[in-house]
Amino acid sequence: MPAIQSQVDVQAPPGLESVTPTAHPGAEGVRASAAQSPGSGASVGPLPPGMEQELRNQFSKEVTDAIREHVETTTAAAVASVLSRGQRAMQQLQREQAAQTEMLQGQLAACMESYKHMQREHVLLKASLEALMKHLT
């Protein structure tokens, strides 16, 4: 049965454009063979024992590292954004609370003034009532 060759161009995921799975020592032959056109008659022979698994492991590690770095960067950016929004929300709540406290203090001062006025009026009314009672008796 004749060997069937196929060539597929695969784009790397974002952030993995610079990762080269054939950058491992000894992979130059694989790279050179893969670079030849499929019609040239050259075929990629089997890799030395363990080389394919080693390349897979290295590529897997590079992809894992790139994904981990991407996730950490994205997570750090999201955390910073949430922290910033939280701080702004907290500052807004503090401003609102300060304004409400000031308003309540103003209302309390007005109530105290009204209470003092009523106390003075009460004293005057009591004195007037006592004077009227003395005058009537």
N, C-alpha and C positions, 0 to 999 in steps of 0.2 A: 504494500500500500504506500503510495507516494506521500511524502511529508507535505502538509498544507501549511503555508505561512500566511499570516494575516498581520496587518499593521493597523493599529488604532491610535489615534491621537487623543489623549486624555488630558483635560485641563486640570491643573491642581486646584484644590479648594483654596479659598482666600487665606492668605498667610502662609501657604505652603509652596508658593511659586518658586522659592529659592531652594527648596529641599530637593536634592538629587539622590535617588536611591542607588545610583551606580557610582557614588563617590567613594566607595570602599576600596581599599588597596586590593589590587588583583582584579578589579571589575573593568579595567580598561579594555580587555578583550571582549567582554560582553558588550560594552558601549560601542566599540568599533564594529562588532558584528551587527548590532542592532541598527547602526547608522547606515548600513548598506541597504540599497534598495531591494525590495523583495524579488525583483526580476533579475538580479545579478547572479542568481544561482548559488550564492553563499547562504548557508544556513547556520543557525546558531546551534552549536553542538551542546551536549549535556555539560552542565557546570561540574567542576570538581566536587567530590563528595563533601558535604557540609557547607559549601560555598553558597548554595541557593538558600539554605536555612539561615546562614549567617547574614546574607543580604536581606532576607525577609525580616529577621530580628532587628537589624539596624534600621531598616526603613520603618518598621513598626515603632521603634523607639523614637525616631525622628518625628514621625507623625504624632505620636503620643505627646512628646515634648512640645511640639508646636501647638497642639490642641490645648494642652494644659496652660501654656503661656497665654494663648488667646482667651481662654476661660478666665484666668486670673486677671488679665488686663480688663476684660469686659466687666468682671465682677467688681474690680476696684473702681472702675468708672461709675458703675451703677451705685455702689455704696457711697461714693463721694457725692453723687447727684442727690441721693436720698438724704444724706447727712445735711447737705446744703439746703435742700427744701425744708427739712425738719428745723434747721436753725432759723430760717426765715419765718416759718410758721410760729415758732416759739417766740421770736421777737415781736411778731404781730400780736400774738396773744398777750404778751407782756405790756405792749402799748395799750391794747384795749382794756386790760385790767387796770392799768394806771389811770386811764381816762375814767373808767367806771368808779374807781376808788375816789378820785378827785370829785366826781359828781356826787357820790354818796356823802363825802365829807362836807360838801357845800350844803346838801339837804339837811345833814345833821346840825350844822351850824345854824341854819334857818330855824330848825325845830327848837334848838336851845334858846335862840333869841325870842321865839314865840312863847316858849315856856316861861322865861324870865319876865316877859311883858305880862303874861297872865298872872304870875305870882304877884307882881306889883299891883295889878288891877284888883286882885283878890284882897290884898292888904287894905287898899283904899276902900273897897266895897265893905269889908268887915268893919273898918273904922267908921264908915258912914252909917252902917247898920247899928253899931253900938251907940253912936251919938243919937240916932233916931229913937232907939229903944229908951235911952235915958230921958230924952225929951218927952216921950209918950208916957213914961211911968212916973 
